[in-house]
């Protein structure tokens, strides 16, 4: 089943993000190579694809896991968690309707 992982950043997270980004992306790449990643990306703090020093306010990942608990465990092990980027993560089942 698909699960949505919506994470919010701590204030002024940009330096933490930059430090943990390679390890964070490697985990997402692994999901992608396994065919389990639907989409993933950061939430810019301003209305711009490149927010510059404004940074980001969080991230969204939608991926396939065997269970809600497995999705929660994966989210908790994210380098952005141990790297001090994320303040909170919400994990919920997700049902894709569009595009078909």
Order of alpha helices (4+ residues) and beta strands (2+ residues): beta-alpha-beta-beta-alpha-alpha-beta
